[in-house]
Amino acid sequence: MPGKLSQNPAAELIREIAESRLTGALRLARARAKVVIYFGDGQLLFATSNLRAHRLREILQRRGFTYVQHGQIPNRASDDELAITLLQRGDLTVQTLAAIRNDQVADMLRLALLWTDGSWEFDVRARPASEARVRIDVNQILFECARHLPSDFVTSRLSDQTGRYLPAVNYEGATLLPVEAFVLSRASGGVTLSELTALSGLKEAEALRAIYSLSLSGQLLRSDWPRALSNESYLMLRTAAQKAADGPASSSTTTTTSVEEVDPGNAEVLFKRLAEARDYYEVLDVAQTATSDEIKTAYHALARTFHPDRFHKSEAALRRNIDSAFARIAQAYETLSNQSSRTTYDQKQKPKGRAGKRQATSPAQPMNGGGDRTPKSEAARAENSYQRGMEAMKGNRHNEAVPLLAEAAMLAPREARYRAHYGHALIKQANSRRMAEGELQAALTLDPENPSYRVMLAELYQELGLRRRAESELQRALVADPKNQSARELLLSLKSK
């Protein structure tokens, strides 16, 4: 399937291939320069380039390996032939060669990802001729790419204002620039592009670059990515890939595939199941004893059916619900796919006495005794989580309160009190104070005259040692409510120090 890089940049194509777990080769061309990137099940395997600067011989010479200039190694020897010879002679170790080839492929990507014109083609039948495989942090390179693309090009890639943005859960990625960390802290709860740009307080071009960088690297989940390998063309690729995998024997059978439709009915079934889910295992629909592979399989099955990208043409209300649902699914997967976070999560769940998958509860036999407490709508689920979170805070069960308040803020990001109290709860976590500031600022954007939220923000600034900012927020709180005792007491305390 061919296309233009001006319409589908290489970085976005790589992100989509990884997400869709495709196998094949992405061919990129600009003038006479060509780069081919090979993928297997979405993982980057290897890359080649026709540029002399990317040849293994040139790279070794630039690094001072002068022995490649003489001896029995012809100048026309391929990279593989050169590598085999050097290994056999003992001039290079396997580990050194692997590190060099990692850098070699990374350099190819850094060049090709900056091309804003040229052509691309994805071939599901292609496989790398070389047995060499590289291990590089693709997300890190995508991040670097976005930081150096022209500003007008970045702006053009964020022209769609309909999507929502949500921080990835438990993401361990590149070191962020201050601007990027600032923008990421304001995306909690799920916000639109215009809201996130406004909340950042940055110049538009600066904010958009940070948003694009964070989205490409996977640190910020974006619901409205444009797809190049979707609909009929995408299905043709999948069908061709399956035929290639099955071999010639399958060619005698003709398979007719129609464009895959999004079924709102399936989404409603998902929403109903998530409304009844009491923990992350039920969110993913797996047993508590599920293996890591089973959890991964369950997540990818849900992602193939319910990823927000598949609903980009659906009605706004359905897209919002899918965004919230998939954010919850992603959070469950991020927690359960990591053994350390899963163990911590299981320990917190033990008092509930859950074993395996929960048995279905009929209306005649409601959970927990008494009336049916299952929330009937997204708003009800958010309120339920909020009330439980506030009860936990009152009981000094802080670790229990934070995820409950986070869920309320995620399900209803336009409800100021959810955002404010979630942010207030995060103040006690030193590594979450940037996010706390983002939540409190978001609450004040939604309800700017609320003095209680300004007192909470002042408490955060006090914790951070930002005394003047704290005093400013308290003074503004007193303008809105001159009798606010909490604001008066905290302001007096700050001025007496």
N, C-alpha and C positions, 0 to 999 in steps of 0.2 A: 504494500500500500504506500504510494508516494505522497509527498506533500511539500510545503514550503516552510522553512525555518522561521520566516517572518510571521507565520500564522500559528505554527506549533514549534516553539523553541525546543532545543535538544534537552534542556534541563527538565522541562515539563514532560517530554516524551519518556525520559528515563524514569521519572517519578511514576508515570502511569504504567509503564511496563513492569516496574517492581510491584506496584499495588495489584495489578492484574495477574501477576505471577506468570508472565508469558515467557516462552522460550523462542529464541531466534536471534537475528542480527539486525541492529539498527545502523543503517548506512547513512553517513552524513557527508555532504559535499559542498564546498564553497570554492568557486573558481577551479583551480587544479588540485587543491588540497582535499584529501579524502580521509575519513576516519570511520572504521567499522567497529562497533561495540557488540559483543556477544553476551547473551543472557541465557540462563537456565533456570526455569521456574522462578523468574523474577530476579534472580541473583546475577550480578555482573560477574562474568567468568574471565573475560580477556578482551583486549582491544588491539587493533592494528592501525597503522597509518602509512601513507605513501610519502610522507615528508622525511627527508634525510635526517633532520635534527632528531627525529624520534627513533632512528635505528639504534639497535643495541650497541653496535660498534662505536657510533658517535657518542653515545652516553658514557660508555666506558672510557673513551679517550678524554672526554671533558672532566671525568673524575680522576684522571691521572693514571689509569691502567694502561701504561705505554706498551705492554707486551702484546696488545692486539695489533700493533702496527707492524709487527714482523713475525716471523715464524711461518708455519705451514697452514695459515688461515687465509684463503683467497678473499679479496675485497668483495667479491660478489656473493660470498657465503650468506645464507639467510640468518636471521636472528637465532633460529633454532639450531642450525648447524654450528654457529659460533658458540652458542651456549654449551652444546654437547662437547665440543672440542675443549673449551676452557675447563669444564668440569673434569673431563678425562685426564687432562694434563695436570690437574690440581691447582690451576691458577685461580680458581674461584671455588668457594664452598657452596653447597646447595642453599644454605641460609643467606649468604651474601647475594647470590644470584636472585633469589626470591625477592629480597628487599629492593634490588635494583629494578627488577621487572615491575614491582608494585609502583615504584616511582615513575617508570617509563609509561605505564598506562595512565597514571594520574596526570602526567604532563599532557598526554593526548587529550584527556577529558577537559582539562583546564583551557586548552586552546579551543576545542570544538564547542564548548558550552558558551563561549562568548560570541559565537557567530549569530548575528541577527538577520542574516540573509543567506541564501543558499537553498539546498534541497535535502530532503530526508526520505528514506524508504525503510519499511520494516518487513523482513523476510523471515517467516516462521520456519522455513525449511533449512536455513543456513546454520551450520555448526562450525566452531573454530577448528582449523586444521591442526593447530598446535595443541599439544597435551598440557601446555603450561596453564596454570590458573593463578589469579592474583587475589589478594585479600586487601581491599582498600575501603576506607570509610566514604562511601558514595555520598551520604548526606552531608558530610563535611565539605566535599568538593562542590556540591550543589549550593551550599551556603556561601562558599567563597565566590562562586560564579555570580550569584545574585548581588553580591556586594559591589561588583565591578561592571555590571551591565549599564548601558546608558539610561539616564533618568527617564527620558521620554519613552523608551522601550518598556521599562518597568511599569510606568503609569498606564501604558496601553494594555498591559497584561492584567490590570486590575480594573478594567472598565465596567465589569459586571458588579452591580451593587446589591444583588439579591441574596448572596450567600451569607453564611455566618461563620465566625471564627472562634475556636475553642482551644485552649492549651492542651497539648498531649499530656497524658498522665504518666508520671514516673519516667519522663524522657531524660536520658543522659546523653547529651550531645556536646557540641562545640562550645568553647568559651564565648559568651555573648559580649558584644559591644554594649556600652551603657545605654545607648539609644534602643537597641534591640531588647535588652532586659526590661527597659522601661515600658516598651510597647507590649511585650509579652505579659507583664504584670497586670495590664488593663484589659486583657481579653478573657479573663475568667468569667464563667457563666454563659458564654456564648453571646457574641455581639456581631452586628453588621459591620461592613467595612467603614461606612460613614461614622458609625458610633465609635469604632475603635480609633479612627483617625482623629475624631474630636476629643476623645478621652486622653489620647496621647499628649495633646497640647503642643505637638511639634508642627513644623512646617509640613505642608501636604507631601511634597516630594520626599522629605526625610522619613515621614511616617510610612508612606507607601513602600519605600525601599525596605524598611525594616520588616513590614508585614509580608512582603514578597519573599524576603530571605528566610524568615521564620517558617513560612508556609512550605517553601521548597524543601527545606531541610527536615520537615516533619515535626518541628517543635510547636507549630501552630496548625491545628487541623482546619482546613478550609473546605466548605461543603459544595462550592460551585466551581471546582476546577473544570475548565473546558476539556473535553475528551477528543482525542484524535483517532483512537482505536476503539470506537464504540459503534453501537447499532449494527447495521448490516455489514459494514466492512470488518468490524471487530469479530462478528460471528463467522465471516468467511475465513478470517485468519485462524480462528479456533478450529474450524472444520478442517482446514488445510493442515494444521498442526497435528490433529488427531490422525488424519490419513498418513502423514509422514511417520508418526509414531507406530501405527499399525503395520506399515509396510505395504508392498505391492499387493498382497492378498486381499486387502480391503478395497482396492480400486474397482473391483467388479461390482461393488454395491454402491448404488447411487443414493446419496443422502440429501434430502431437501430440508433446508433450515430457514425459517422465517425470522424476521426481526424480533428480538426478545422484548416483550412488553412488560412494563411495570404493572403489577397487579395490586391496586389499593387494598383489595381484600386481604392479601397476605400481610400487608402492613398493619391492618386492624387486628389481625390475629396476634402479631408481634406486640402491639401496644397492650392488648389484653393480657398477654402472658407476662410482660414486664410489670404491669400494674399489680399482678399477684406475686411477683418474685420477691422473696424476702432476703435474698443474699446474692452474691456475685455468681455462685454456682447455678442458681436458678435463672439468672440473667442470661448466662451462656447455655442453659438447658443441659447441664452435665451433672453427674453425680459428684458428691464431695470427695469420693475416692478416685476421681478421674486422673489419668496420667497427664503429663505435660503435652504429649502428642495429641491426646484426646481433646484437651483444652484448645490447643492450636487449631485442630481440625474443626472444632465447633465454631471458633471465632471466624475462621476463613469462610466457612459455609454461610454464616450470617453476613459477613462482609460482601460476599458475592451477590447476595439477594437484597440487602438493605443498606448498602453504602449510600450516603447522601448523593454521590455523583449520579447514581442511577435515577434519581428523582428530580433532576434539575429542571425538567419540563412539567413537573406536577404542580398542583395548586399550592399557593403559598402556605396555607394551613397545614397541608400534608408534609411539605418540606420542613416546616418548623418542628413538627412532631418527630419526623425522621431524624432531624439533626439532634434533638434531645435524646431520642432512643439510642442512636448509634454512639453518642457521647457516653452514655451509660454502659453500653456494650464494650466500648474501647477501654473504659475505666476498669471494668471487670476483668478484661483480658490482661491489661497491663499489670494488675495486682496479682492475678492467679498464675500468669506465665513466668513470674519471677519467684523462685523458691523462697527467698528471704521474705518478700512482702506477703507471699501466700501464707507462710507459717505465722507471721504476725497477725494476719487477718483471721486465720483459723482460731488462734488463741482468743481473739476478741469475740468470736462467734460461739465459743463453747457454752456459755451460760444459756444459750437458746436451746441446747439439747438436740441439735439437728444431726441426723445421721442419714447419709445418702440423699437422694432426691425426695423432696416433699411430696406426700400423697395429696391428690386433689381434694379440696374441701368443698363440699356441697353447700348451698344456701341453707339447708336444714341443719347443717352442723358447722356453724361459723368458727373461724379460727379464734384461739385465745379465749373461748367462752364468750357468752353474751352476744351482742350484735355483731354483724359483719363489718370488720374494720378495714377491709380492702378498699383503697381509694378508687373512686369511680371515674375520675378524670385526671388529667395532668395537673390542673390547679389544685385538686384535692390531694394528690400525691405530694405536691410541693408543700402544702399547708401541713400535711401530716408529718413530713420530714422536719419541717421548721419547728413544730410544736415539740416533737421528740428531742430535737437538738437543743431547744431552749431548756427543756426539763433536765437534760444531761448537763448543761452549763450550770444550772442552779445547784445540781448535785455534785459539782466539781468533777464531773466525768468528762474532762476536756477531750480526750482522745476519741471518745464515743460521739461527742457533739460535733466535731469538725466535719466528718464525712456526711452527717445528716444535714447540717446547714449548707454544705457544699451542694448536696443533691437538690435542696430547695432552690438555691440560687441558680443552678443549672436548668432546672425544669421551668422556672419562672423568672428569667433574667430581668424582666421589667418591674418586678416587685421590689421596691426600694428597701423594705425592712429585711428581706431575705439577704440581700447583698450586704447591707450594713452589719447585720449580726454575724454573718459569715466572716466578713472582714475583721470584726471585733474579736472573734474567736481565734483568728490567725495571728493576732498580735503576740500571743504567748509562744508562738513558734518562730524562733529567731531566723530560720531559713525561709520563712514564708511572709516576711514583713513587706516585701515589695508587692506581693499579691494582696496582702491585707490593705495596703494603700490603694491599690487599684479597685478593690471591692468597695471601699468606703467612698472613694471618689465617684464611682459609678452610682452609688446610692444617693449621693448629693446631687449628681446630675439629674437623677430622676425626681428627687425631692429636695431642692436647694434650700428651702426655708426650714428644714427640720434641725433644730438645735442639738438634739441628742446625737445625730450622726456627726456633727462637727466636734462634739465632746469626744466621741470615739476616735475621730481622726487626730484630735489633739493628744489623746493618750498614746496613740501610735508614735507621733512625733516626739513625745516626751521619752518614750522608750528608745528612740533612735538618737536622742540627744539634740534634736532640732528644736531648741527652746523657742526661738522667735516664731517659727511656723506654728508651734503649739499655741503660743499666746495669741497669734493672729486668728486662728480658728476659734478659740474661746471667746475672743472679742466679737467675732461675727455671730457666734451662738447667742451671746448676750444681747446683741442688737435685735435678733429675732425673738428672744425671750428674756427680757431683763430679770425675771425672777428665777431663772434656771440655776438651782442651787449647786448642781454638779459642776457647771461651768465656772461659777464664782469661786468655789472651793479650790478647784484645780488651778485657776488663774492666780489666786492668792498664794497657793503653794509654790508655783513657779516663780513668782515675783519675790518671794521671801528668800530664795536661794541665791 
